[in-house]
Amino acid sequence: MAVLVDAAAIMLTIWQLALREIMIIVAVGVFLSGLDDLLIDVIYFTRIGWRRLTVYRRYTRASAESIRSSDPGSIAIIVPAWDESAVIGAMLGDLVNRLDYPRYRVFVGLYPNDPAGQAAVMAVADHHIQPVICTRPGPTTKADCLNHLWRAVVAHERSSGDVFKAVVLHDAEDVVHPQELWIFDALVPRLALVQLPVLPLPDAGSRWISGHYLDEFAESHTKDMVVREALGAAVPSAGVATAIDRQRLGQIADAAGGEPFDADCLTEDYELGLRVKALGGRGGLVRLRSGADRVMVATHEHFPATFEAARRQKTRWLIGIGLAGWDRLGWPGGWADRYMLMRDRKALLTALLTIAAYGVTGLYLLGGIVDFVLPSLPALPFGAGLVALLWINTAFLAWRLLLRAGFVAHAYGPVEGLRAIPRAMVSNVINAAAALAAARRYRAILAGDALLAWDKTAHRFPGESAAR
């Protein structure tokens, strides 16, 4: 019996030593990531405080109505639509009924092997809408479809003599705000890229999976994008609710042989902001309210409602931004751009680091149970330094959850704000699964076993069923 107790004590000691070393590595990683996030928070709140003490005391806050021009420019809206017959008709009908703007044209990218999509667009029968049929069967990449739309924009300018002021990106599931184009008209070309907030629509049938997008976008499109602009870094496009100065987009196209969107890229919208900045253009996230009820001018849309759909979408984002983008772009720009690129690319590491932290915590709790059941076995102290680091990380976690809940409550109300706290674990699990899948798929792409293609998310429009 004594031999068994001694053997158990040895095994427990080895276990505790290994656990302590793993915990130190994970805790340091979590601390560094938390410190990085805290720096962004400090910059954001410092900027907000400074503007309230200076700018907002001298000037009345602008609204969508207050910046209207008496001579609005012509604006092109481009909408790529592969296999979107379930939603594209409703989206276009809603868009032309909603928009309160006199001069715009909507170019819709369709495919020769998608007759249902073509029929849905033709059924809208509005003079603002121009279908554009891509030359190759779908799915190609989204960037390839956007390039077809760009060529249609240029051809329309030549035939009509009407040169567009801005080109606006939207997707087939977007619910646009009526005042959107007035904001773009007022700010372009002073800003070469204007990004309006994207607010995911709450889904009563998917409070946790679809709901976690509410949390991420509420924080990103209130704080993170603002800090990018404040530091002078490139502001990436979200792919929707984005206006680009038409002349600047033409420069990007000329530099790339006539096509502004790289057809081999999975996150062409993200890279667009970097290309605008490289040509000397400035981008910004613009948050303006409209009407007597002060509603935020933003684009609303449904996001994936199932775990697998969310994982697939985020896998594509991580490949495009964190892996393929790293290979394609390197580390361009000044220190602010490189710092933001580092933050974007660390998403792969932090997703896995968070899951490792969950695992280590579980093992630590398991060790506590063993100590309780077998109190005679020796306990290995973790040391004051590690204990202090764990308490700091706990404080970082509490601050992150509190801050996210605040941003979500501001955008969606207190109930969703409270949901954001437990929903953080759902977000972490989805992001970790996407990180693992992204690493596997990108390795297959590099090996030639997989191709870059439009891994389309199933889209929904309010009141309509999801696309296949």
N, C-alpha and C positions, 0 to 999 in steps of 0.2 A: 504493500500500500504506500509506503514511504517513497518507493521508487516511482510510482505513478504520480504522486504529488510533486516530486522533484522534476519529473519530465514535463508535467503540466506547467510548473513554474518557469522552466526554461522556454517552453513554447510560448507562454504568455509574454515573457520578457522580449523574445525575438519579435513577436507580434507588435508589442508596444513600441519597440525601437523603430521597426519599419513604418508603423503608422505615424510616429512622430516625424520622421524624415519626410514622408509624403505630405504630411500636414504642413510642414514648414514650406515646402515648395509651392503647394497650392495657396497657402496663406499669403506668401509674398506676391504671387501672381495676382491674386484677388486684390491685395492692397495697392499694387501699382495701377491696376485698372481703375480701382475706386478713386485713387488720387487724380488720375487723368480726368475722370468724370466730374470730380469735385472742382477741378480747375475750370471746366466749361460752365459749371453752375455759378462760380464766382464771377466769371466774365459776364455772364448773362444778367445776373442781378445787379452788378455794378453798372452795366449799360442802362438797364431799366431805371435804376435810381437816378443816374445822371440825367437822363432825358426828361424824367419827371421834374427834376429840379431846375432844368434849363429850358429845353425846347418847348415842352408842353405848357410852361408858364407864360411863354411869349407868344405862342401860336395856338390857334384852335385846331384840334385834331381833324384831319381831313376825313372825308367820307367818300364813298363811291360816287355820290351825286355831286359833291363839291368840286371834283376835278374834271368834270365833263368838258369836252372841247366843243366849240361852236363849228369846227370844221373837221369832223372825224375822218381818219384815214381808212383805207380799205384793208381788211384783215382776212387772211386765209386760215381756215381750220382744217387740219389733216387728221383723218381717223383711219388707222389700219384696222381691217376687219376680216380676219381669216376665220371661217366657220362660226360666224356670229349671227346666223339667221334668227335665233331665238330672241335676240335683244336689240340688234342694230336698228330695226324699223322703229321700235318704241323709243329708242334713244334719240334718233334723228327727229322724229316727230315732236318729242318733248323739247329738243334743243331749239328747233325753229319757232316753236310756240313761246318759249321762255325768253329768248334773247331780245333784249331791248337795245338794238343797235342797227343803224341803217345800212351799213356797207360791210358785208361779209359773204364769203363763199366757203362751202364745206366740200372738201375733196375726200372721198371715201375709197380706201384701197380694198379691192376685191380680187378674187382669183377665178381663173377660167374653170376650175373644177369645183366651184362652189355656187351652183345655180340657185340654191335656196337663199344664199346671202344676197346675190344679185337681185332676186325677185323681191326680197324684203326691202332693199334700198329703193328700187324702182317704184314700189307701192307707195312710198311717202309722197312722191310727185310734187316736190317743192323746187322752185326755181333757184334757191340757194344751193342746192345739192348737186354735185357732179360726181358720178361713179367713175372710178379709175380701175381698169382691169390690168392686173400684173401680167407680165409676159410668160412667167413660168407657173406651173401648177403649185398649189400650196400643199403643205406649209413650207415656205422658205423661212428666213429669219424675219423678225419684225422690222429690222433695219432695212432689209431689202424692199419690203412693202413701203416703208417711209420714203425710200429713194424714188420709187415709182410716183409717189404722191408729190414729191418735190419737183420732178420733171413735169408733172401735170400743172403744177403751180406756175412754173416758168413758161410753159406753153400757153397757158391762159393769159398771162401778162402780155406775151407777144401778140396774141390774136386780138386781145381787147384793148391794149394800150393802157390798161389800168395796173399800175405797179403796186403791189401790196406793201403795207407798212410793216406788218408783222406776220409771222407764221405761228399758229397756236397748235399745240399738241393735245389731243384728247383720245380716249379709248372708247370702245363700243358700249361700255356700261356706265359712262359718266352722266351724272346729273349736274348740269352747269348752273351757275347763278346768272340771273338776268343782266346784272351789271358788269359781268366779267370783262367784256370787250372794251367797255369804257375805260376801265383801269389800264388795260394793256395799251390802249390808244394814248392815254395821258402820259405813260411812263416810258414807252419806247419812242425814240432810240436813246433817251438819257440813260436808261438801263438796257443793256444788250440782251439780257435774259430776265424775265419777270416770272417768278413762281408764286402762284397763289396757294393757300393751304389746301391740303387734301384731308377731308374728314370722312373716314369710313362710316358707313351706315350701321347702326346697331341692328343685330339680327336676333330676334326673340328665340329662334330655334337653335342658335349657336352662340350662347352667351360667353363661352369660354374660348373656343377656337377662333371664331370670327371676331369675338370681342377683344382678343389680345391685340388686334390691329388698331383698335381704338386707342389703346394705351400707348402703343409705340408711335403712332402718328401724332397724337395729341402732344406728346413731349417733343418729338423731332421737329414738327412744324410750328411749334411755339418757341422753342429754346435753341435747339442745335443748329438749325438753319440760320437763325438770327446771329448766332455767334460766328458762324462761318463768314457771313457778310461783314460783321464788325471787325474781324481780324484781317479782312482783305483777301480771304481765300476764295477759290472758285465755289460758286453755289450750284450744286448739281440739279438737273431737272428731275422731277418726279415722274416724268413721262406723260403726265396729264396736267391740265391747268397751267401750262407753261407757254409763254410767248417769247419768241426769239426775233430780234430785229432782222427783218428780211435781208437787208444789205449785209449784215454780219453773217447770216446763214449762207448767203451767196459767196462770201469770202471763204468760208469753211469748205463749201462745195468746190470752188475753184482750186483750192489748195489740195484737195483730195481727188482731182481728176473729174469733177462734175457731180459727185455724190457726197452730200454732207454727212450721211449716216453710214458707218462702217458695217457692211453686210455680214461680216464675220464676227460681229459683236453681239453678245446676249443682253447687254445693258447699255444700249446706244444712248438712252436718255441721260444716264449718269455721266457718260463721257462727254456729252454735248456741252455741259457746263464747263468742263475743263478746257474744251476746245475754244469756247467763247473767251475764257480768261486768257488763254495763250495768245489770242489775237488782240488783246488789250481791252476787251469788253468787260463790263461790270455786271454782275448778276445780283439779284436780291429777292428775298422772300417778302412779299407785301401782304400785310394784314390790315384790311380796311373793312369797315362795317357799312351797312346800307339800310336806308329806310328808317322809319320812326321806331321800329323795334330793334334797331342796331344789330341786325343779323350779320354774321361774318360772311364776306364774299369768299366762297370756297367751292371746291368741287366735291360732291358726295358720290360714293359708290359702294357697292357691296364687295366684300373681300371673302376669300375662301372660308367655307363653313365646316369643312372636314379636316381631320388631322393630315391625311395624305395629300389633299389639295394644297394646304398651307405649306407642308414640307416641300412639295414640288416647286411651288412658287419661290420659296426662300432659298431652295437649292440653286435655282437659276440666278437669283440675285447674288448669292455668295460666289458662284462661279464667275459671273461677269465682273463683279467689283473686287472680290478678294483674291481670285486666282488668275483668271484670264486677263483681267484688267492690270494686275501687277506685272504680268509678263509683257503685255502690250504697251503699257504706258511708262513703266518704271516709276521714278520719283520726280516728276516735273515740277516747275514753279519754285517759288520762294519757300521760306520756312513755314509760313502759315498753310500753304497748299500741302506741303509734305506732312505737316502735323495732322491735318485733316485726312489725308490719305492713310496715314498710320492708324487713325481712329477707325476709319472705314474698314480697313483690312484686318484690324485686330478682332473684328466680329467673329471670325472663324475661331480664333484662339479662345476668346472669352466665352463663347458658347460651350466649348468643350471644358474649359476651366470651371465653369459654373456647375456642370454635371459632376466633375471631379470633386468639387466642394461638397455637393450633396452626398456623394459616395463616401467621402472621408468622414463627414458628419455622422452618417449612418454607422460606419465602422466604429467611430468613437462611442456612439451610444450603445452599440453592441458590447464594446469593451466594458462600459459602465455596468451593463447587466451581468456580465461575467464576474466583475468585482463584487457585485451585490450578492450573487449566488455563491461565490467562493471567496469570502472575505479573507481567508488565510493566505491567498496568493499575493505576492508582492505587487504593488502598484508603482509604475515608473512615472515620476513627475515630468511634466512637459517643459518646465523652466519658465521663469518670469517673462522673458522676452517673447516667447511664443504665446503665452497667455495674453500679454498686452496687445500683441498683433491681432489675435482673435477678437479681442474686445473692440479694437479699432475697426476691424472689418464688420463686426456686428453693427457698430454705429453707422458705418458707411451704408450697410444694407437698409437699416431703418430710415436713413435720410433719403435713399433712393426710392424706397416704397412710398414714403410720405410725399416726396416731390412729385412722383408720377401720379399718385392719387389726386394731388392738387391740380395738376394740368388736366387730367381727365375730368375731374369735377367741374373745372372751369368750362370745358368744351361740351360736356354731356350731362352735367348735373351730379349731385352728391351720391346717388345710388351707384352709378357707373364708377364714380371715383372710389367708393369703397370696394367695388368688385375688382378694381385694378390691383389691389394688394394681393389677394390670393391668386389672381390671374397671372401674376409675374412668374409663378412656377410653371404654368402652362406655356408661357412665352419661352422660358428657358429650355423646356423639353423640346419644343418644336424647333427652336434655333439649333440645339445640339444635334437633333436628328438631321436637320438640313446641312449642318456642317460636315457630318460624316458622309452623307450622300454626295455633297459637293466634291469632297476630296476623292471619293471613289470614281465619280463620273468624270472629273477633270483628268484623273490618271488614265481613264479609258480613252478620253479625247486625245491626250498626248500620245498614247500608244496606237492611235488609229482605229480603235475598236468602237468608237462612238463619234457621232457627227454633231456639229452645232446646228440646231434646228429650233423652230418656234415651238417650245414646250408650253403650249398655251394653257392659261388658267381658265377654268369654266366660269363664265361670266353670268351675272344676273342683273336685271334692271328692275327697279321697284315695280311690282305687279306682274312681272314676267318670269317665266321658268328659266332655269339655267341652261346655257349652251352645252352641247355634248362635250 
